[in-house]
Amino acid sequence: PRLANIIDTSETEVVNVGAREAQNRFKFVFRLFIRAITPPAKPLVLFLDDLQWADQFSLEIIESLVTDTENKFFFFIGSYRDNEINEGHPVSNVLSNIESKQLSIRNIKVGNFSREETNAMISDLIQITPCLTQSLSSSIYRKTSGNALFVIQFLMTIYSEGLLYYSLESKEWRWDVSLIEAKNIPDSTIELMSRKILQLPKETQNALRLISCLGSCEHSLLSLITTEHDSSGRKTDSASDELQNITFEHSSLMKSLENAINEGLLDHTGTGYKFSHDLFQFAAYSLIPQSQRDRWHLWIGNQILRNGSISPGKALFLAVGQLNKATMLIKDTDQIVQLAKLNLQAGRKSLSLAAFEPASFYLKTGMGLLNEKCWVVQYEICLQLHEFYAEAQYCSGRFEEMNKILCKIFNAARSFDDKLRAYFTFIEALGAQGKLSEALEVGLYVLSQLGESISMTSNTNSILTEEVTKTGKMLEGKTDAEILALKEMDNFQKIAAMRFLVTLSAYAYFANQDLSALLSCRMIQMTLIYGVCKHSAIGFVAYGSLLSCAYNDISGGYRFGQLSITLLKKFKAAEHMARIIHIFCSMIN
């Protein structure tokens, strides 16, 4: 809601909508936000690195921004490692989508430095004319093949070892090519980085190991891991004796991180810390023995979980991420179930944020933690993990995987009520694939199981006439005030049936308009019998359009259209607003 002050719209409450709708809404609002902060006088240039690691939704946001034809003052620059991108990679797909919209993309290939470029860079760094640095740069080029990061780190290494030094006597840089040539250089950049880290104080090494387990870390989250004091001299934060008495007292850790920043290994971003290059993270992580990595992650996860009340939202994802890397060490059944619950929480939260890839990962991990007996022993957790995972797969367009999970739910669920969420996902997925007839067939089956059978025969016209007549008689004599005063619908199955009717009536409008009219009539009948709910608003506007368009009852159609808008406001059913306003304005008013 606070974005309203920036994007120049009225402030409204955030409406709970489906995951796919939430994703589309986020992209739309983000577009408005970027437009608002890019006036002609202040154009915006956005640079994002390492696109090869971006998730699908982030790439979709980038595509949405780049293809926004109403924003003429936004310039996007992205970089990625082309050796990690193939034709089927999401980045390649996004680039193809952008080009298909007649938008030009300028590709700039950045490779290793040439011998001349290496010499020019070194000359500039030590402020000596290029002709005098040829011997140094040639030696470094042979050692590094012109890899930019490798060149810089090798320069820093030979400087720290005194092979490159500044002479106070001659007031110029000196070097010994023979000693540089004789120096053994690691086979990989990671090994070179590891050697550099091992030259730092032990406390700084351990701090880098800690951050390498996290990837990056905000200030607030460091307080969940560290202790304020360690006056006892005993270890307070190791996962076991095997972590060699490592301690992370807060002020000492801050000093160690500052040291790492001065060495160019970490960046202080203002809100936290991150490695200045991913290879530094890999190098620091490689210094943790493989047999100990799970223990580090387990300890970090438990520390965050223990102190998570300080920052519950962020702590959940960080704790779950760490504990998921230590599942081999978690043997206790209660702890395994607890971790499955945490993955369920993280998955549901990710879904609510339209982050479908992370949601899929958390939910699948949670499912994997439980054994085949989970449908008996941990039924509720197992059911929810499967339900939300199927929804995440639908939102990601992985319909084959979704169908496998839905089949498990249909076979293992204890009651039909427990299958309703899965059926709703199934019907929406069929609709998303354009399989409207199949969606309607499944939907009618579900309605029959909920006690709301819709009779469909070859003589549809006579059935429709009967239902319209029946609905008219049920409404006869009832004023708008009386309808609005009806009790609120409280039968779970009938509310579920109304939700299915709302979705099915939209599909039927395109596939079978007689069925759409029947479904609208059924929504009115159920409202009059069981009570009013937010879905009733759709029923009344659809019924109003039926009267207006099919029966030329303009005044009746207008009356029920207005009643629909009143119900929309009464129940604050903003998720139905667009559909109701569209039907009212295009078919009634």
N, C-alpha and C positions, 0 to 999 in steps of 0.2 A: 504493500500500500504506500510506503514512503517514496517509492519511485514516481508516484503521481506528481510530486512537486517538481520533478525534473522533466518528465515527458509531457507535461501540460495536459493532464487528464484529471477528471474528478476522482477523488479517493474513494475506493470501494473495498469491501471485504473480499479477501481471497476466497474464491469459490472452489469447493472440493469437486474435482472432475476426474474422469478416467485418466489413466497413465498416458495414453497417446494424446489425449486432449491437453493434458498438462504440458507435454513436450512441445506441442504446437504453440501453446500460449506463451511458453518461455521464449521460444524463438521470435515470436511476434513482438513481445515486450522488449526483448533485447535489441531488436532492430530499432524500435522507437527510442530506446535509450541512446544508442550510438548516433542516431540522427540528432538527438537533442544536444549532444556534446560535440557535434561537428558542424558549427556554423561556417559560412563562407570565409569569415575572417580568421577562423582557427581550424583548419583542416586537420584530420587525425591520421597518423601513420601508426599502424599496429604491426609489430613484428613478433612472430611466434617461432620458436626453435623446436627441433626434434618432432616434427609432425608425424614421423613414422610411428610414434608411440601414442598418438592421440586416439581417444575412443571414438566410436561412431557418432555419438551425439555431438561431441565437440566439433567434429568435422562438418556435421550438418549445420551447426551454428555458423561456422566460417563460411560455408557455401551460402547460407541465408544472407549474411552481411555483404559478401562480395557481389551477389546477384541483386542487391537492393538498388533498383534503378532510380529510386527517389533520393538516394544519398549520393551526391556528386563530389563530396569532400572527404571521402574515406579511402585510404590507400592501405592495402594489406600486403605484407611481405611474410612469406613462410619459408622455412628451410627444412630439409629432410635429407637423410642419407639414402642416396639412390640405390646403394647396394642392398638395402633392406626393403626396397619397394619393388613389387612385381605388378603385372597387369591386373591381377585380381585384388590387389591391396586396396583398402578403403580410401587411401589418399589418391590412388590412381582413378578410382571411381568418381571421387569428388571433382578432380581436375577435368575429367571427361564431361561431367555434368555442367560445369561452369563453361567449358568451351562450346558445348552444345547450345548454349544460350547466346551465342555470338559475342561472348566477352573474351577479349584478348588476354592471354597469359604470357608473360615474358619469362622464359627459363634462363637462368644464369647458372652454369655449371662451375662449381668451385672445387678444384682438385688440390693436390699437394703443390707446394712451392717448387718452382724450377730452381736450378743452381743460381741463376741471376737474381731471382726474387729472394732467395734465402740470403744472398749477399747484401741485397738492398735493405732487408729488414734488420740484419745484424749491424750493418753500417749505421742505420738510423738509431738503433738502440744504444750503441756505445759512442755515437757521435764522432765517427772517424770516416774519412772519405772512402768510398767503395773500393778504390784501387788498392788501399792499404789493408782491407779486411778479407781479401781473396783467400789467403792461406787458411784463416780461421773458418770462414764460411764453407770452403771446399771440404774441410775436414768434418765439419758438422753435417753438411749435406750428405756425405758418404755414410755417416753414422745413422742419419734419421730419414733419408730418402725424401726430405722436404716436408714431412708431416708437421703441420704448424704447431700442434700441441707438443709433439716430440722435440721439435727444435727449441721451443721456449724452455721446456723442462730440462733438456740437456744443457742448455746455456746456464740455467740456474744451478745444475749439479756441478759443472766444471768451475763455476764461480765459487760455490760453497767449499769446494775441495782445493781452491787456490790455483787451479790451472788457468783461470782467467782472473786477472786482478788489475787494480788501478794503482799505478806507480805514483807516489807522492813526489818522488824525485824528478821524474821526467814529465809528470802531470799528463800521463796518457795511459791508455789501456795496454796491457801486455798479456801475452799468452805463449804457451810452449806447445807447438803443433805436435812434436814427437810424443810428448806425454799424453796429449789428447788422443792421438792416433792409437796409442798403446792401451788406452782405457777400454775395458770390456763394457759393452753396452748390452742391456737386457734384450731378450728376443721380442718383448712386447712392451707397449707403453705402460700397461698395468704393472708389470714387474718393476719398471723404472719408478713409477709412482710409489709402489710399495717400499722400495729402498729409501725413497725420500722420507716417507712417513716414519720408518723405523729409526731415522736419525733424530726425530723429535723427542722431547721428554715423554716419559712413560704415561704421564697423566694425559698429555695431548693425544697420544696414540689411542688410549682407551676412550677418550671423548670422541675421536673420529670413528672408532669401531661402533660406539653407541649410535651416532648420527647415521652411520652407514646402514644400520639395521632399520632405521626409521625412514631413510631417504631424504627427508627434510623435517624440520620441526619448528613449531611456533614457540614463542616464549612461554605462553600460558601452559603448553603441554609439557615443557621441560620440568615445570614445578610438580607435575604428576609423577615424575620419575626420580627426581633428586630428593635428597634430604636437606633440611635446613642446617643441621649440625651433625658432626660425627666426632664428638668430643671423647667418646669411649675408646677410640682407636681400633674398635673391632669392625669387621666388615658388616655392613647393614643392607647391602643391596645386591649380593651375588645370588645367582640361581642355585648354586651349589659350591662345594669346596673347590670344584674344578675351575671356577672363574677366578681363582688366584687372588682373593682378597681385594678385588676391584671395588672402589667406592666412588660414588658420584654425589659428593656434597655440593650444594648449589653454587656457592661462590667460587669454589675451586673449578667446577665445570665451566663456569662462565669465563674464567681466566684461560683455561685450556682452549676453549672455542675461540677466544680472542687471538690466541697464539696461532691457531690454525688459519684464521682470517689473514693475519699478517704474512703467513707463508703462502697465501694465494690459493689455499685448498678449499676454503669455505667462503661463501658470500653472506653478509649480514643484510637481509632484505628489508629490515625495518620492523617486520612482524616476527621474524624468526631466522633460521639458518638453513642453508642448503649448499650442497657441493657446487663449486664453480664449474665443474665438468663431471659428467657421469662416470668417466674413467677414474676420477679420484674416489668416487663412491665404491666402484668395483674394487679398487686397490685396497681401500680401508677394510672392506668386507672380507677380502681374501686373506687378511691378516688374522681373522678369527678362524681357528681350526675348524674344519668341517664338522667334526664330532661335537663341537661346542655351540654351533650356530643355533640349533634348536633351543638350547638352554638360555641363550641370550634373549631370543624372541619370547620364550615362555616367561622369563623374569620380567621383561619390559611390559608384556601384556598384562601380567598379574599386578604389577605396580600401577599401571594406568587404571585398571579395573578397580583396584583398591581405593584409589584417590579420585575416581572419575566424577564425583559429585561437583568438583571444582569447575569442570567444563564438560557437562554430560553429553552434549551433541557431538563434539569433535572426539571426545574420549571413546565413544562407542566404536567408531570406525577404526581408530588407531589401535585400540585394544584387540578388537576382533582380527584385524589384519596381522597383528603380531602373534596372537594365539593360534591362528590358522596355520602359521609356519612352524608350529611346535606340536602338532597333533600327535606325532609319533611318541611324545613323552607323556601324553595325557592318557592314563590307563583307567582311572577311576570312572565308573559308569555315570555317577552324578555329575562329575565335571564335564564329561563328554556331552551329556544332555544339556548342561548349562551353556556350553559353547554352541550347541545347535540352536538354542534359544537366542543367543546373542547374534548368530548369523541370520536368524529369522528377523530380529529387530533391525539389523543393518540392511537386510534385503528390502524390508517394507519401507524403511526410511528412504532408501535409494530410489525405490519405485515412486514414492511421493514426490521426489525431486526430478523425476523423469530421467534418472540415470540408470538406464536399462542394463547396460553391460556390467557395472558393479553389482547391481541387484541380482543378476543372473549368477554371478560368481559367488556371492554370499549365500544365496539360497541353495545352489547346487552343492556348495561345501557343507552346508547344514544337513542336506539330505544324505551326503556321503558319510557323515559322522554316525548316522543311525543305521542299525543293522536291519535285516529282513523282518525282525519281530517288532519293529517300531509301530506298525499299524495296529498292533495289539497292546504293547506296553506304553508307547508314547503317541497315542492316536492323534490327539489335538495338534501337537507340534508337527507331526508327520504330515497331517492333512494340510495345515497351513503352509508348510514349506513347499509342498507339491502345488498347491493352488497358486501361490504367488510366483513360483518359478514358471509355471505354465503361462501366467499373465506376462511375465517378463519376456518369455520367448515369443509370445504373440506380438508384443510391442516391438520386438527386434526383427520381426518378420521370419523367424525360424519356425515355420508351421509344422514341419515334420517332427522336430523335437517336442514341440507343444503337444502334438497329438499323442505321442508316446506317454507323456506325463498325464494327460487327461484320461487316457485309457486306464492307467494305474488307479487314478482317483475313482473312476466309474466302477472299477472292479473291487476296490477295497473300502470305499466309503460305507459307513454303517447304516445310513438312511438317505432317502432321496433329498432331504433338506441339506445334507452335507455335500450333495453333488451340485447344488444350485450355482455356486460361484464358478465351478468348473464349466457348467453348461453355458453360463453367460459369456465366459471367455471364448468358448467354442463357437458360439453363435456370432459374436463380434468378429472373430477371426475369419469365419466363413464370409461374413459381409465384407470384410476388408479385402478378401480375395475375389470379390465379385460373384461369389456363389450364393446369390440371394435365394434361389429356390431351395437349396439345401438348408440354408439358415432358417428359412420359414418352416421347413419340414421339422427340423429339430426343435424349433421354438414352439410349434403347435403341440408336439409331444410333451414338452415340459409343461405347457399350460394344462394339458389334460391330466398330468400327474398332480398338478396343484388344484385340481377341481374346477378348471375353467376351460372345458373342451370347446373347441370351435368346429362346428360341423361344416365340412367342405364337400359338396357334391357337384355334379355336372350342372345342376339347376341353381347356380349361385344367385341369380337375380331374385328368385322367389325368397331365398333365405335372407338376402339383404333387405328386401322389402319387409319381411316379418320382423327382423331385428330393428330396423329403423322405426317401424310402427310400435314395437314393444318399448323401445327407448323413449319415444315420444309420449306414450301413455304413462310411463314411470315419471316423466318430468312434468306431466300435465298438472297444473294448479300449484306448482312449487315456484315460489318467488326466488330471486337471487339471494335475498337475505336468508331464506330458509336453507338453501343449498350451502351457503357459507357457514351456517350455524350447525351443519351436520357434525357429528362426533368425528374425531380424528381416527383414521384407520389404524388399528392396533394388532391386526392378525398378521403374523409374520409371513405366512404363505401367500396371503392376498396382496400384501405390499410387494413381495417378490414377483407375483404374477403381474402386477401393475408395471413393475420395472421392465419385465420381459415384453409386455404389450407396447410400451413406449418404443423400445428398440425395433420390435418386429413391424410396427405400423410404419416406421420410416422405410424399412426394406420393402414392405408390401406396396408402398406408394409407387415404387419403380417397377416392381415385378408383377403385382396383382392388385389393382386399385379397388376391386370389389372386396378383397380380403382386408385391405387397409381400412375400408369403411366399416367392415364387421368388427375389426379390432377396436376402432374408435368407439363404436356403440357399446362394446363390452366394457371399456374403461368407464363410461358413464354409468352403466348398470351396476358395476361393482362399487362405484363411488356412492351411489344412492343406497345400496344395501349394506356395505361394510364400513362406510365412512370416507371422508375426504383425506387426500394426501397430496404431496407435492406433484406426483405424477398425474393427478386428476387434471391439472392445468393443461397438459398436452391433450388429454381426452376431450376436454371442452372446446379447445380451439380447433381440433380436428373435426369434431362433430359440427361445429359452427361452419367450417369450410364445406362440409358435406351438404348441409342445409342450403348454403348460399349457392354453391356451384351445381349440385345435382338436382336440387328440388326448388331452386329459384326463391327460396325463403330468405330474402335479404335481411329483413328485420330480425328473424330468428338467428340467423348466422351471426349478425352483429352483436346480438345480446350475449350469445355464448362465447363469442370472441372476447368481449369486454369482461365477462365473468372469468375467463381464463387468465387475463392479465391481472385481475384482482387476486386470484389464487396464487399467481406467480409472486406477487408482492407479499401476500400473507405468509407464504412458506419460504420466502427469500430463495426461491429455487432458481438462482441465476444460471445454473447449468442448462436450464430449459429456455432461457430468455431468447437466444438467437432464433431458435426454431419457432417459438410462439410468435415473435414479432414478424418473422418472415411469412408465416402462414396467414397471420391476421392482415398484414399490409398487402399481400399479393393475392389473396383469395377471398377476403371478407370485406375489408374496408374500401 
